[in-house]
């Protein structure tokens, strides 16, 4: 449980530090956020039966940090901006 918690904190802090500087995956209609690919990786870890608490914690932290933004949705409006909640 300690390793998971430390991984969660590490993932959250790293995502918070890197997100403003990382390239964005944008198309005309969609914005693929880091919480989306983080969720896909978590599902892949589950399918592959990888049970390393640190790795699962890191990706959970990345997902939670991504969901903390107000523009977490995938859809973009007519002007190319991500919809707000």
HELIX and SHEET records of a PDB file:
HELIX    1   1 UNK A    2  UNK A   18  1                                  17    
HELIX    2   2 UNK A   19  UNK A   21  5                                   3    
HELIX    3   3 UNK A   34  UNK A   47  1                                  14    
HELIX    4   4 UNK A   53  UNK A   67  1                                  15    
SHEET    1   A 2 UNK A  25  UNK A  26  0                                        
SHEET    2   A 2 UNK A  31  UNK A  32 -1                                        
END                                                                             
